Amino acid sequence: MNTMVKRVSAPAAVAVSAGVAAEVFGHRAFSRLVRRDVQTMFAQAPPAPGRAAAVSEEMLAVLPEPARRYLRHAGVVGRPLVRTVTWAPSLWCGRATCTGRGTATC
């Protein structure tokens, strides 16, 4: 029995170690890909004008009526266009809400 445990425990330890290593390296590779994609998107974004363009009624005209009503009620007409959004969802809750300051919090 003791010999059998020794025979099984060594390969099991190797398998667990390989799984942990694959998880760590996979996470790092994914993070690198995401970082590269974000940098590419920011590089392709048009340069910020000296004065940011503002949302106008003409821009809302192409939207369905419920969307126009909502955006007018939210007070976006006359405000600068949003160029970027920072997303920071919490791992501890299943929702994220915008604080209006460029970040999302739970």
N, C-alpha and C positions, 0 to 999 in steps of 0.2 A: 504494500500500500504506500509506504513512504517513498519508494522508488518511482511509483506512478505519479505521485504529487510533484516530485522533482522534475519529471519529464514533462508534465503539463504546465507547471508554474513558469518555467523559463520561456517557452513560446508565448504564453499568455502575457508575460511582462513585456516581451518584445512587441507583441501586437498592440498592447495598450500604449506603449511608448511611441510606436509608429502612428497610431491614431491621434495622439496629442500633438506630435510634430506636424502631421498633415493639417490639423486644425489651425495651428499657429501660423504655419507658412501660407495656408490658404487665406487666412484673414489678412495677413500682410500683403499678399498679392492683390486681393480685392481692394484693400485700402489704397494701394498704389494706383490701381486702375481708376478708382473713383477720383482720386486727387488729380490724375492726369486729365480725365474728362472735364473736371471743373475748371482747371487751368485753360483747357482748350476753349471751353464755352466763354470764359471771361475774355480770352484773347480775341475771340470772334465778335464780341459785343461791340456795337458802335461806340465811338468815344463819347464821353459825356459832354454835352454842349455847355457853353458858358452859362446859359440860363436854361434850366430844364423846361421842356415843353409841358404844358398843362392839359389835363383832360378837358375836352370841350363837348358841348351838346352835339356838335357834328360827329364826333367820334361815337357817341352813344346812339346816333340815328340808325346805324346798321344792326343794332342789337334787338332782340325781341323785347316787347313791351315790359314783361315782368323784370327782365334784367335792367332795362333803363330805369324803371321805378326804384328798384333796389339800389342801384348806384347813385341815383339822385338823392334818395333818402339817406344813404351812407355819407353823403357829402363829398363825393370824389370830384365833382365838376369844379374846375378851377385849381385843383391840386396838381402838383408835379407828377409826371408819369413815374411809375416804379420801374427801376432797372434791374435790381437784384433783390433776392430774399434770402435770409439766412435761416436754415431749417435746423433746429436742434431738438428733435423729439426725445422725450424722456423714455428710458427703458423701463421705468417702473409704473407707467400708466399707459392706457391704451388710447390716449388722445393727446393732441397738442393744440394749443390755441395761440393765435397771434397776439402779441402784446402791443402791436402798433409801432414798435421801435426797431423793427428789422429782425427780431428773433422770435422764436416760438417757444412757449413754455407750457408746462402742465399745471 
